[in-house]
Amino acid sequence: MGKHYRTIDKAAAEILAADPNTAITKWMLRSLIRTGEIPSVKRGNRYLVALEDIEAYLANVTAQPRKYKGVRI
């Protein structure tokens, strides 16, 4: 079975529908794609992301402080 690709907006909407209290937003997904933490495919002017890749990232993420523009937050 292949991966299920969605646009960033649709992927965020599916995550929100599955968990209405989620902290995952489309802006967070964009940031993770931009930094290469979640793989994506660009088609035209849209980025497509596999729901399975998002789930795998969330399953393996550790609670460590991230650097944002050189400042720890």
N, C-alpha and C positions, 0 to 999 in steps of 0.2 A: 504494500500500500504506500502511496506517495505522501509527501508532506502536504499540509493544507496551508496554502499561502493566502495572506490577506494584506490589504493596505494597512498602514499604521493606524488610521482612524477606526477601521473595522476590527482590527485585532484588539485595540483598546476597548471598543464597545463589547466585544465578546467576553473579554476578561471581566468587565464591569457587570455584564448580564449574569455571568457565572458566580460572581462574588460582589454584591452591591456595596460592600464595605471596603473594597480594595483600595490600596494607596497607589496602585499602578495607573499612570495616566499616559495619554498619547505623547506628552512632552517627555516623560521618563523613557518611553520606548524610543523616541527619536534620539535622545541622548545616548542610550545604550547602542543604538545602531551607528551613530556618528563615531563613537569611540571604538567600535568593532567588537563590543562585548556580546552582541547578538548579530549573527550573520543576516544579510539581507540581499535582495536582488533588485536592481534598478531596471524598471521597464518604462521607457518614456520619461516622464517627469515624476513618476511615482516609485516609492520604495515598497517592495513586498517582503513580508517577514513570515516565516513559518510558525504557526502556533506551537508546534512541537519544540522549536528552538527556544521560544520564550519560556515554555514550561521547563525545559532542561536547564536554562539559565537560572530560573527561580528556584529550582530544586537544589542547585549546587552553589548558590550565592552564600557567602559567609557574612556575618555581621561585623564588618571592619569599617573603620572610618574611611571615607573617600576624599581624595583631594579635589577641590574645585577651584580651578584657576590658581593653584599654588597655595590655597588656604584650606586647612582642615576644617570640616564642618561636622 
